[in-house]
């Protein structure tokens, strides 16, 4: 039996596809989206092996680190009038963001966990990355303590270099 937890979050951000060709060449200019992030992570017992509220906060922090903390001035939501900040993701695609978050989850909370991350633009189109568990946990009690330590002091992932970013898959 596999147990997983799920978390869902949203951030407002900008990105662009510099190499966009006709008929979607308008995507080469920076444009805004409400990015929705969904993560599914394997847990090894039923007593909050990972707390999904803390996992959601961790993912938002990692997205800010991924962007290099490029936060633009607040913009106004045209429907509600509410202000929200825009995070500048530069040339990053949904695929790139999902891959970064999935590998960061496994790097922080352990490769013994199946991870799936989906990033969507405006809740519609997007991309998913799935990483299999690389090994199985035999003793839950040892894993629980290691997981608690990792959650208390999450690792700071190295920023992706321009050469490490995969090409957009359109």
Rosetta constraint file for C-alpha pairs under 8 A:
AtomPair CA 2 CA 42 HARMONIC 6.96 0.50
AtomPair CA 2 CA 43 HARMONIC 7.80 0.50
AtomPair CA 2 CA 44 HARMONIC 7.91 0.50
AtomPair CA 3 CA 42 HARMONIC 5.66 0.50
AtomPair CA 3 CA 43 HARMONIC 5.55 0.50
AtomPair CA 3 CA 44 HARMONIC 6.69 0.50
AtomPair CA 3 CA 45 HARMONIC 7.58 0.50
AtomPair CA 4 CA 40 HARMONIC 6.15 0.50
AtomPair CA 4 CA 41 HARMONIC 5.19 0.50
AtomPair CA 4 CA 42 HARMONIC 4.14 0.50
AtomPair CA 4 CA 43 HARMONIC 5.39 0.50
AtomPair CA 5 CA 40 HARMONIC 5.56 0.50
AtomPair CA 5 CA 41 HARMONIC 5.46 0.50
AtomPair CA 5 CA 42 HARMONIC 6.46 0.50
AtomPair CA 5 CA 43 HARMONIC 6.90 0.50
AtomPair CA 5 CA 50 HARMONIC 7.89 0.50
AtomPair CA 5 CA 52 HARMONIC 6.54 0.50
AtomPair CA 6 CA 38 HARMONIC 7.09 0.50
AtomPair CA 6 CA 39 HARMONIC 5.57 0.50
AtomPair CA 6 CA 40 HARMONIC 4.53 0.50
AtomPair CA 6 CA 41 HARMONIC 6.63 0.50
AtomPair CA 6 CA 52 HARMONIC 6.62 0.50
AtomPair CA 7 CA 38 HARMONIC 5.70 0.50
AtomPair CA 7 CA 39 HARMONIC 5.36 0.50
AtomPair CA 7 CA 40 HARMONIC 6.75 0.50
AtomPair CA 7 CA 52 HARMONIC 5.84 0.50
AtomPair CA 7 CA 53 HARMONIC 7.30 0.50
AtomPair CA 7 CA 55 HARMONIC 7.16 0.50
AtomPair CA 7 CA 56 HARMONIC 5.81 0.50
AtomPair CA 8 CA 36 HARMONIC 7.14 0.50
AtomPair CA 8 CA 37 HARMONIC 5.61 0.50
AtomPair CA 8 CA 38 HARMONIC 4.48 0.50
AtomPair CA 8 CA 39 HARMONIC 6.57 0.50
AtomPair CA 8 CA 56 HARMONIC 6.83 0.50
AtomPair CA 9 CA 36 HARMONIC 5.73 0.50
AtomPair CA 9 CA 37 HARMONIC 5.19 0.50
AtomPair CA 9 CA 38 HARMONIC 6.60 0.50
AtomPair CA 9 CA 56 HARMONIC 6.62 0.50
AtomPair CA 9 CA 60 HARMONIC 7.70 0.50
AtomPair CA 10 CA 34 HARMONIC 6.52 0.50
AtomPair CA 10 CA 35 HARMONIC 5.55 0.50
AtomPair CA 10 CA 36 HARMONIC 4.44 0.50
AtomPair CA 10 CA 37 HARMONIC 6.06 0.50
AtomPair CA 11 CA 34 HARMONIC 5.80 0.50
AtomPair CA 11 CA 35 HARMONIC 5.35 0.50
AtomPair CA 11 CA 36 HARMONIC 6.67 0.50
AtomPair CA 11 CA 60 HARMONIC 7.78 0.50
AtomPair CA 11 CA 86 HARMONIC 7.74 0.50
AtomPair CA 11 CA 87 HARMONIC 7.68 0.50
AtomPair CA 12 CA 32 HARMONIC 7.13 0.50
AtomPair CA 12 CA 33 HARMONIC 5.86 0.50
AtomPair CA 12 CA 34 HARMONIC 4.48 0.50
AtomPair CA 12 CA 35 HARMONIC 5.95 0.50
AtomPair CA 12 CA 84 HARMONIC 7.11 0.50
AtomPair CA 12 CA 85 HARMONIC 6.53 0.50
AtomPair CA 12 CA 86 HARMONIC 5.04 0.50
AtomPair CA 12 CA 87 HARMONIC 6.34 0.50
AtomPair CA 13 CA 32 HARMONIC 5.52 0.50
AtomPair CA 13 CA 33 HARMONIC 5.60 0.50
AtomPair CA 13 CA 34 HARMONIC 6.42 0.50
AtomPair CA 13 CA 35 HARMONIC 6.81 0.50
AtomPair CA 13 CA 85 HARMONIC 7.71 0.50
AtomPair CA 13 CA 86 HARMONIC 4.44 0.50
AtomPair CA 13 CA 87 HARMONIC 4.32 0.50
AtomPair CA 13 CA 88 HARMONIC 5.59 0.50
AtomPair CA 13 CA 89 HARMONIC 6.68 0.50
AtomPair CA 14 CA 30 HARMONIC 6.06 0.50
AtomPair CA 14 CA 31 HARMONIC 5.25 0.50
AtomPair CA 14 CA 32 HARMONIC 4.38 0.50
AtomPair CA 14 CA 33 HARMONIC 6.31 0.50
AtomPair CA 14 CA 86 HARMONIC 6.46 0.50
AtomPair CA 14 CA 87 HARMONIC 6.12 0.50
AtomPair CA 14 CA 88 HARMONIC 4.77 0.50
AtomPair CA 14 CA 89 HARMONIC 5.77 0.50
AtomPair CA 14 CA 90 HARMONIC 6.92 0.50
AtomPair CA 15 CA 30 HARMONIC 5.27 0.50
AtomPair CA 15 CA 31 HARMONIC 5.79 0.50
AtomPair CA 15 CA 32 HARMONIC 6.75 0.50
AtomPair CA 15 CA 88 HARMONIC 6.25 0.50
AtomPair CA 15 CA 89 HARMONIC 5.10 0.50
AtomPair CA 15 CA 90 HARMONIC 4.82 0.50
AtomPair CA 15 CA 91 HARMONIC 5.69 0.50
AtomPair CA 15 CA 92 HARMONIC 6.40 0.50
AtomPair CA 15 CA 93 HARMONIC 7.50 0.50
AtomPair CA 16 CA 27 HARMONIC 5.79 0.50
AtomPair CA 16 CA 28 HARMONIC 5.19 0.50
AtomPair CA 16 CA 29 HARMONIC 5.60 0.50
AtomPair CA 16 CA 30 HARMONIC 4.62 0.50
AtomPair CA 16 CA 31 HARMONIC 6.35 0.50
AtomPair CA 16 CA 90 HARMONIC 6.13 0.50
AtomPair CA 16 CA 91 HARMONIC 5.11 0.50
AtomPair CA 16 CA 92 HARMONIC 7.29 0.50
AtomPair CA 16 CA 93 HARMONIC 7.94 0.50
AtomPair CA 17 CA 27 HARMONIC 5.54 0.50
AtomPair CA 17 CA 28 HARMONIC 4.53 0.50
AtomPair CA 17 CA 29 HARMONIC 7.25 0.50
AtomPair CA 17 CA 30 HARMONIC 7.94 0.50
AtomPair CA 17 CA 91 HARMONIC 5.68 0.50
AtomPair CA 17 CA 92 HARMONIC 7.81 0.50
AtomPair CA 17 CA 93 HARMONIC 7.66 0.50
AtomPair CA 18 CA 27 HARMONIC 7.42 0.50
AtomPair CA 18 CA 28 HARMONIC 4.33 0.50
AtomPair CA 18 CA 29 HARMONIC 7.20 0.50
AtomPair CA 18 CA 91 HARMONIC 6.92 0.50
AtomPair CA 19 CA 25 HARMONIC 7.91 0.50
AtomPair CA 19 CA 28 HARMONIC 6.46 0.50
AtomPair CA 20 CA 24 HARMONIC 6.17 0.50
AtomPair CA 20 CA 25 HARMONIC 4.72 0.50
AtomPair CA 20 CA 26 HARMONIC 7.46 0.50
AtomPair CA 20 CA 27 HARMONIC 6.09 0.50
AtomPair CA 20 CA 28 HARMONIC 5.46 0.50
AtomPair CA 21 CA 25 HARMONIC 4.64 0.50
AtomPair CA 27 CA 31 HARMONIC 7.27 0.50
AtomPair CA 30 CA 90 HARMONIC 7.74 0.50
AtomPair CA 32 CA 86 HARMONIC 7.74 0.50
AtomPair CA 33 CA 121 HARMONIC 5.69 0.50
AtomPair CA 33 CA 122 HARMONIC 5.67 0.50
AtomPair CA 34 CA 121 HARMONIC 5.98 0.50
AtomPair CA 34 CA 122 HARMONIC 4.71 0.50
AtomPair CA 34 CA 123 HARMONIC 7.35 0.50
AtomPair CA 35 CA 119 HARMONIC 6.55 0.50
AtomPair CA 35 CA 120 HARMONIC 5.49 0.50
AtomPair CA 35 CA 121 HARMONIC 4.82 0.50
AtomPair CA 35 CA 122 HARMONIC 5.72 0.50
AtomPair CA 35 CA 123 HARMONIC 6.92 0.50
AtomPair CA 36 CA 118 HARMONIC 7.94 0.50
AtomPair CA 36 CA 119 HARMONIC 5.62 0.50
AtomPair CA 36 CA 120 HARMONIC 5.13 0.50
AtomPair CA 36 CA 121 HARMONIC 6.56 0.50
AtomPair CA 36 CA 122 HARMONIC 6.79 0.50
AtomPair CA 36 CA 123 HARMONIC 5.78 0.50
AtomPair CA 37 CA 117 HARMONIC 7.10 0.50
AtomPair CA 37 CA 118 HARMONIC 5.72 0.50
AtomPair CA 37 CA 119 HARMONIC 4.65 0.50
AtomPair CA 37 CA 120 HARMONIC 6.62 0.50
AtomPair CA 38 CA 117 HARMONIC 5.64 0.50
AtomPair CA 38 CA 118 HARMONIC 5.11 0.50
AtomPair CA 38 CA 119 HARMONIC 6.56 0.50
AtomPair CA 39 CA 115 HARMONIC 7.27 0.50
AtomPair CA 39 CA 116 HARMONIC 5.70 0.50
AtomPair CA 39 CA 117 HARMONIC 4.41 0.50
AtomPair CA 39 CA 118 HARMONIC 6.44 0.50
AtomPair CA 40 CA 115 HARMONIC 5.70 0.50
AtomPair CA 40 CA 116 HARMONIC 5.08 0.50
AtomPair CA 40 CA 117 HARMONIC 6.41 0.50
AtomPair CA 41 CA 113 HARMONIC 6.53 0.50
AtomPair CA 41 CA 114 HARMONIC 5.87 0.50
AtomPair CA 41 CA 115 HARMONIC 4.64 0.50
AtomPair CA 41 CA 116 HARMONIC 6.58 0.50
AtomPair CA 42 CA 113 HARMONIC 4.98 0.50
AtomPair CA 42 CA 114 HARMONIC 5.13 0.50
AtomPair CA 42 CA 115 HARMONIC 6.48 0.50
AtomPair CA 43 CA 49 HARMONIC 5.75 0.50
AtomPair CA 43 CA 50 HARMONIC 6.67 0.50
AtomPair CA 43 CA 113 HARMONIC 6.95 0.50
AtomPair CA 44 CA 49 HARMONIC 6.51 0.50
AtomPair CA 44 CA 137 HARMONIC 7.61 0.50
AtomPair CA 44 CA 140 HARMONIC 6.38 0.50
AtomPair CA 45 CA 49 HARMONIC 6.02 0.50
AtomPair CA 45 CA 140 HARMONIC 7.02 0.50
AtomPair CA 49 CA 144 HARMONIC 6.13 0.50
AtomPair CA 49 CA 147 HARMONIC 7.06 0.50
AtomPair CA 49 CA 148 HARMONIC 7.79 0.50
AtomPair CA 50 CA 54 HARMONIC 7.78 0.50
AtomPair CA 50 CA 55 HARMONIC 7.12 0.50
AtomPair CA 50 CA 147 HARMONIC 7.39 0.50
AtomPair CA 50 CA 148 HARMONIC 7.93 0.50
AtomPair CA 50 CA 151 HARMONIC 7.91 0.50
AtomPair CA 51 CA 55 HARMONIC 6.22 0.50
AtomPair CA 52 CA 56 HARMONIC 6.11 0.50
AtomPair CA 53 CA 57 HARMONIC 6.47 0.50
AtomPair CA 54 CA 58 HARMONIC 6.07 0.50
AtomPair CA 55 CA 59 HARMONIC 6.23 0.50
AtomPair CA 56 CA 60 HARMONIC 6.43 0.50
AtomPair CA 57 CA 61 HARMONIC 6.29 0.50
AtomPair CA 58 CA 62 HARMONIC 6.17 0.50
AtomPair CA 59 CA 63 HARMONIC 6.19 0.50
AtomPair CA 59 CA 101 HARMONIC 6.96 0.50
AtomPair CA 60 CA 64 HARMONIC 6.40 0.50
AtomPair CA 61 CA 65 HARMONIC 6.31 0.50
AtomPair CA 62 CA 66 HARMONIC 5.96 0.50
AtomPair CA 62 CA 101 HARMONIC 7.18 0.50
AtomPair CA 62 CA 104 HARMONIC 7.98 0.50
AtomPair CA 63 CA 67 HARMONIC 6.21 0.50
AtomPair CA 63 CA 97 HARMONIC 7.72 0.50
AtomPair CA 63 CA 101 HARMONIC 7.56 0.50
AtomPair CA 64 CA 68 HARMONIC 6.40 0.50
AtomPair CA 64 CA 69 HARMONIC 5.18 0.50
AtomPair CA 64 CA 70 HARMONIC 7.68 0.50
AtomPair CA 64 CA 87 HARMONIC 7.25 0.50
AtomPair CA 65 CA 69 HARMONIC 5.73 0.50
AtomPair CA 65 CA 159 HARMONIC 7.69 0.50
AtomPair CA 66 CA 89 HARMONIC 7.79 0.50
AtomPair CA 66 CA 100 HARMONIC 7.86 0.50
AtomPair CA 66 CA 159 HARMONIC 6.28 0.50
AtomPair CA 66 CA 160 HARMONIC 7.56 0.50
AtomPair CA 67 CA 87 HARMONIC 7.00 0.50
AtomPair CA 67 CA 88 HARMONIC 6.25 0.50
AtomPair CA 67 CA 89 HARMONIC 5.02 0.50
AtomPair CA 67 CA 90 HARMONIC 7.49 0.50
AtomPair CA 68 CA 159 HARMONIC 7.88 0.50
AtomPair CA 69 CA 87 HARMONIC 7.38 0.50
AtomPair CA 70 CA 87 HARMONIC 5.84 0.50
AtomPair CA 70 CA 88 HARMONIC 5.31 0.50
AtomPair CA 70 CA 89 HARMONIC 7.61 0.50
AtomPair CA 71 CA 85 HARMONIC 6.69 0.50
AtomPair CA 71 CA 86 HARMONIC 5.75 0.50
AtomPair CA 71 CA 87 HARMONIC 4.47 0.50
AtomPair CA 71 CA 88 HARMONIC 6.01 0.50
AtomPair CA 72 CA 85 HARMONIC 6.33 0.50
AtomPair CA 72 CA 86 HARMONIC 5.15 0.50
AtomPair CA 72 CA 87 HARMONIC 6.00 0.50
AtomPair CA 72 CA 88 HARMONIC 6.69 0.50
AtomPair CA 73 CA 85 HARMONIC 6.18 0.50
AtomPair CA 73 CA 86 HARMONIC 6.83 0.50
AtomPair CA 74 CA 83 HARMONIC 5.80 0.50
AtomPair CA 74 CA 84 HARMONIC 5.21 0.50
AtomPair CA 74 CA 85 HARMONIC 4.30 0.50
AtomPair CA 74 CA 86 HARMONIC 6.41 0.50
AtomPair CA 75 CA 83 HARMONIC 5.44 0.50
AtomPair CA 75 CA 84 HARMONIC 5.60 0.50
AtomPair CA 75 CA 85 HARMONIC 6.12 0.50
AtomPair CA 75 CA 86 HARMONIC 6.92 0.50
AtomPair CA 76 CA 81 HARMONIC 5.48 0.50
AtomPair CA 76 CA 82 HARMONIC 5.53 0.50
AtomPair CA 76 CA 83 HARMONIC 4.40 0.50
AtomPair CA 76 CA 84 HARMONIC 6.37 0.50
AtomPair CA 77 CA 81 HARMONIC 4.90 0.50
AtomPair CA 77 CA 82 HARMONIC 5.36 0.50
AtomPair CA 77 CA 83 HARMONIC 6.11 0.50
AtomPair CA 77 CA 84 HARMONIC 7.20 0.50
AtomPair CA 78 CA 82 HARMONIC 7.98 0.50
AtomPair CA 92 CA 96 HARMONIC 5.76 0.50
AtomPair CA 92 CA 97 HARMONIC 6.61 0.50
AtomPair CA 92 CA 165 HARMONIC 7.89 0.50
AtomPair CA 93 CA 97 HARMONIC 6.37 0.50
AtomPair CA 93 CA 168 HARMONIC 6.34 0.50
AtomPair CA 94 CA 98 HARMONIC 6.06 0.50
AtomPair CA 94 CA 119 HARMONIC 5.45 0.50
AtomPair CA 94 CA 120 HARMONIC 6.58 0.50
AtomPair CA 94 CA 121 HARMONIC 7.65 0.50
AtomPair CA 94 CA 126 HARMONIC 5.86 0.50
AtomPair CA 94 CA 127 HARMONIC 5.60 0.50
AtomPair CA 95 CA 99 HARMONIC 6.09 0.50
AtomPair CA 95 CA 119 HARMONIC 7.39 0.50
AtomPair CA 95 CA 126 HARMONIC 7.55 0.50
AtomPair CA 95 CA 127 HARMONIC 5.21 0.50
AtomPair CA 95 CA 128 HARMONIC 6.69 0.50
AtomPair CA 95 CA 129 HARMONIC 7.29 0.50
AtomPair CA 95 CA 168 HARMONIC 7.20 0.50
AtomPair CA 95 CA 169 HARMONIC 7.84 0.50
AtomPair CA 96 CA 100 HARMONIC 6.13 0.50
AtomPair CA 96 CA 165 HARMONIC 6.63 0.50
AtomPair CA 96 CA 166 HARMONIC 6.60 0.50
AtomPair CA 96 CA 168 HARMONIC 7.91 0.50
AtomPair CA 97 CA 101 HARMONIC 6.19 0.50
AtomPair CA 97 CA 119 HARMONIC 7.03 0.50
AtomPair CA 98 CA 102 HARMONIC 6.06 0.50
AtomPair CA 98 CA 117 HARMONIC 5.47 0.50
AtomPair CA 98 CA 118 HARMONIC 5.85 0.50
AtomPair CA 98 CA 119 HARMONIC 5.73 0.50
AtomPair CA 98 CA 127 HARMONIC 6.99 0.50
AtomPair CA 98 CA 128 HARMONIC 6.17 0.50
AtomPair CA 98 CA 129 HARMONIC 5.86 0.50
AtomPair CA 99 CA 103 HARMONIC 6.11 0.50
AtomPair CA 99 CA 117 HARMONIC 7.57 0.50
AtomPair CA 99 CA 128 HARMONIC 7.94 0.50
AtomPair CA 99 CA 129 HARMONIC 5.74 0.50
AtomPair CA 100 CA 104 HARMONIC 6.02 0.50
AtomPair CA 101 CA 105 HARMONIC 6.10 0.50
AtomPair CA 101 CA 117 HARMONIC 6.95 0.50
AtomPair CA 102 CA 106 HARMONIC 6.42 0.50
AtomPair CA 102 CA 115 HARMONIC 6.15 0.50
AtomPair CA 102 CA 116 HARMONIC 6.49 0.50
AtomPair CA 102 CA 117 HARMONIC 5.77 0.50
AtomPair CA 102 CA 129 HARMONIC 6.82 0.50
AtomPair CA 102 CA 130 HARMONIC 7.30 0.50
AtomPair CA 102 CA 131 HARMONIC 7.02 0.50
AtomPair CA 103 CA 107 HARMONIC 5.90 0.50
AtomPair CA 103 CA 131 HARMONIC 7.75 0.50
AtomPair CA 104 CA 108 HARMONIC 5.99 0.50
AtomPair CA 104 CA 157 HARMONIC 6.67 0.50
AtomPair CA 105 CA 109 HARMONIC 5.78 0.50
AtomPair CA 105 CA 110 HARMONIC 7.50 0.50
AtomPair CA 105 CA 115 HARMONIC 7.48 0.50
AtomPair CA 106 CA 110 HARMONIC 4.83 0.50
AtomPair CA 106 CA 111 HARMONIC 4.98 0.50
AtomPair CA 106 CA 112 HARMONIC 7.81 0.50
AtomPair CA 106 CA 113 HARMONIC 6.71 0.50
AtomPair CA 106 CA 115 HARMONIC 7.17 0.50
AtomPair CA 107 CA 111 HARMONIC 6.68 0.50
AtomPair CA 107 CA 155 HARMONIC 7.91 0.50
AtomPair CA 108 CA 150 HARMONIC 6.17 0.50
AtomPair CA 108 CA 151 HARMONIC 7.70 0.50
AtomPair CA 108 CA 154 HARMONIC 6.00 0.50
AtomPair CA 108 CA 155 HARMONIC 5.88 0.50
AtomPair CA 109 CA 113 HARMONIC 7.72 0.50
AtomPair CA 109 CA 147 HARMONIC 5.97 0.50
AtomPair CA 109 CA 150 HARMONIC 5.94 0.50
AtomPair CA 109 CA 151 HARMONIC 7.08 0.50
AtomPair CA 110 CA 147 HARMONIC 7.69 0.50
AtomPair CA 111 CA 133 HARMONIC 5.70 0.50
AtomPair CA 111 CA 134 HARMONIC 5.61 0.50
AtomPair CA 111 CA 135 HARMONIC 7.05 0.50
AtomPair CA 112 CA 133 HARMONIC 4.66 0.50
AtomPair CA 112 CA 134 HARMONIC 5.50 0.50
AtomPair CA 112 CA 135 HARMONIC 5.00 0.50
AtomPair CA 112 CA 136 HARMONIC 5.61 0.50
AtomPair CA 112 CA 137 HARMONIC 6.54 0.50
AtomPair CA 113 CA 132 HARMONIC 7.10 0.50
AtomPair CA 113 CA 133 HARMONIC 4.61 0.50
AtomPair CA 113 CA 134 HARMONIC 7.48 0.50
AtomPair CA 114 CA 130 HARMONIC 7.52 0.50
AtomPair CA 114 CA 131 HARMONIC 5.80 0.50
AtomPair CA 114 CA 132 HARMONIC 4.66 0.50
AtomPair CA 114 CA 133 HARMONIC 4.41 0.50
AtomPair CA 115 CA 130 HARMONIC 5.69 0.50
AtomPair CA 115 CA 131 HARMONIC 5.19 0.50
AtomPair CA 115 CA 132 HARMONIC 6.61 0.50
AtomPair CA 115 CA 133 HARMONIC 7.55 0.50
AtomPair CA 116 CA 128 HARMONIC 6.89 0.50
AtomPair CA 116 CA 129 HARMONIC 5.63 0.50
AtomPair CA 116 CA 130 HARMONIC 4.28 0.50
AtomPair CA 116 CA 131 HARMONIC 6.35 0.50
AtomPair CA 117 CA 128 HARMONIC 5.51 0.50
AtomPair CA 117 CA 129 HARMONIC 5.46 0.50
AtomPair CA 117 CA 130 HARMONIC 6.61 0.50
AtomPair CA 118 CA 126 HARMONIC 7.00 0.50
AtomPair CA 118 CA 127 HARMONIC 5.58 0.50
AtomPair CA 118 CA 128 HARMONIC 4.14 0.50
AtomPair CA 118 CA 129 HARMONIC 6.56 0.50
AtomPair CA 119 CA 126 HARMONIC 5.45 0.50
AtomPair CA 119 CA 127 HARMONIC 5.59 0.50
AtomPair CA 119 CA 128 HARMONIC 6.49 0.50
AtomPair CA 120 CA 124 HARMONIC 5.85 0.50
AtomPair CA 120 CA 125 HARMONIC 5.37 0.50
AtomPair CA 120 CA 126 HARMONIC 3.86 0.50
AtomPair CA 120 CA 127 HARMONIC 6.48 0.50
AtomPair CA 121 CA 125 HARMONIC 5.66 0.50
AtomPair CA 121 CA 126 HARMONIC 5.90 0.50
AtomPair CA 137 CA 143 HARMONIC 7.17 0.50
AtomPair CA 139 CA 143 HARMONIC 6.77 0.50
AtomPair CA 140 CA 144 HARMONIC 6.06 0.50
AtomPair CA 141 CA 145 HARMONIC 6.78 0.50
AtomPair CA 142 CA 146 HARMONIC 6.54 0.50
AtomPair CA 143 CA 147 HARMONIC 5.97 0.50
AtomPair CA 144 CA 148 HARMONIC 6.19 0.50
AtomPair CA 145 CA 149 HARMONIC 6.29 0.50
AtomPair CA 146 CA 150 HARMONIC 6.23 0.50
AtomPair CA 147 CA 151 HARMONIC 6.10 0.50
AtomPair CA 148 CA 152 HARMONIC 6.12 0.50
AtomPair CA 149 CA 153 HARMONIC 6.35 0.50
AtomPair CA 150 CA 154 HARMONIC 5.43 0.50
AtomPair CA 150 CA 155 HARMONIC 7.62 0.50
AtomPair CA 160 CA 164 HARMONIC 5.90 0.50
AtomPair CA 160 CA 165 HARMONIC 6.61 0.50
AtomPair CA 161 CA 165 HARMONIC 6.67 0.50
